[in-house]
């Protein structure tokens, strides 16, 4: 099975840390040229020299415009876009969520994906076709109590993906999305802390309940997600498009 990314030009949003960094490094390890954006200055500075970078907030149109100017200078074109940027958003009952917190979650998790895709699509078409991978979530397949902005955005990602796959297929652009489950790292620890508080239980108790929602009673790693992104962007995934693909240890419901 050919998982080579030799010569591919790849953009990973929020690519300086966490899942995004694992994706960026995996592409580099398989021969790609990679550009990332992020809002974390320290994480950007810590990237290997061979990964080019832009400080950009995908929720801001001016930042996305600047990102694509940098991308053109660094890579000269684009074959793969990985829309990874996202935030957890607030954890509260819908009547207790501040409108500005709702708006920020939708702005980063959904609007930012649109802003980047509308700039990337002409470049990928000009390259003769390529691949877009959007990061959704298990929350894009199940109801997620106390996380309505995040779930709404991640369900939106699935619809965006399916529509784009039909629209861009004739131009040889494949579009899929990945639905991660409980991904190890600082972000999920913050979610666990907030959800534990919302449920009135300890973090240890909520973590136990959380893992029991999966068939494997386990988390997944950032590398698990990166491996799937690489597969979808490689020749091995050449006939896969329009698919929401779960990498989640089989999440059955969310708590």
Secondary structure, 3 states (H helix, E strand, C coil): CCCCCCCCEEEEECCCCHHHHHHHHHHHHCCCEEEEEECCHHHHHCCCCCCEEEECCCCCHHHHHHHHHHHHHHHCCCCEEEECCCCCCCCCCHHHCCHHHHHHHHHHHHHHHHHHHHHHHHHHHHCCCEEEEEECCHHHCCCCCCCHHHHHHHHHHHHHHHHHHHHHHHHCEEEEEEEECCECCHHHHHHHHHHHHHHCCCHHHHHHHHHCCECCCCCECHHHHHHHHHHHHCHHHCCCCCCEEEECCCECCCC
